Amino acid sequence: MIPVAYVRTSEGGYTREGYTGRILIDLKGSTGEHPVNNMGPKKKGGKKKEAKAPAAKVEAPQVIVLPSFESQLKTSTLLNTVGSGDTKVLTRLVAHYNYSDTLLKTDMNGTTMLMLAAKNGDVAGVERLLSMQSAQATNIDAREITQIGGYSALHHACLHYHTRVVEVLVMCGANPDIQAQSALGETPLQLCCKRGEEALACAKVLLANGAKPGAVDKFANSASFWANSNGNSFMVKELGLPQKATSPEQLMALVMSRIPNFSMPSAGGKKKKKAAGKGKKK
């Protein structure tokens, strides 16, 4: 097909010329219709336009509400204040600058003000933070995200041998058998048995305030197991921990309890009946 060009004239029509460097238009477009709209009426009997498919529904984008800059600034300020151990500034921020709504906020790792004070061994800070909380609004048993250990304030106090902080936390209602939010799920007592002699006093405080000596982690390992595994066998006798190890049946029951709707198959299945007429010929 010879390329041609349509040039608009002064009368409003079009004239056909050869190639002059202008835009080339095929006499028949890709759809079989004339490429120029103003070239006269369309002939009847031409190809019908294909019906367009209905447009796919576009789902509305998910709206993520980000915390305001003011909220982030207040949380950061309060975390830094607690980290510095300045209880006077902490009290002033809460009492006079409306920081009471920030007491239960966390950073991106789930770390609370209480965890930070417990980790630093700041007894006065822990007591002040707990006195500002109420029974209905408290985060004493809150845990960090799994990626950094999933520990609570009580875990952190035991890890750093802060016996007095452990006493304050358990007396204010902290769960002495709380499991870490991790794959292992250690209790504070098990952490003490891993740490050894330096954490012996913390372990005694836990047991005196209701910690179960035979509590197990997610793999059915008890505190005595971790004491023996880490060369701290003396703690088993010193703390009066049970020596009996977890049986395979107990471990299996514990693991299976995490699988929803699981049931062990019966040992003896029904025997299949032989089909009639398929016996040996006499």
PyMOL commands that set and color helices and strands:
alter all, ss='L'
color gray80, all
select helices_A, chain A and resi 69-84+87-96+100-102+113-119+123-132+146-148+153-159+163-171+188-195+197-208+223-229+234-239+248-256
alter helices_A, ss='H'
color red, helices_A
select strands_A, chain A and resi 5-8+14-17
alter strands_A, ss='S'
color yellow, strands_A
deselect
rebuild
show_as cartoon
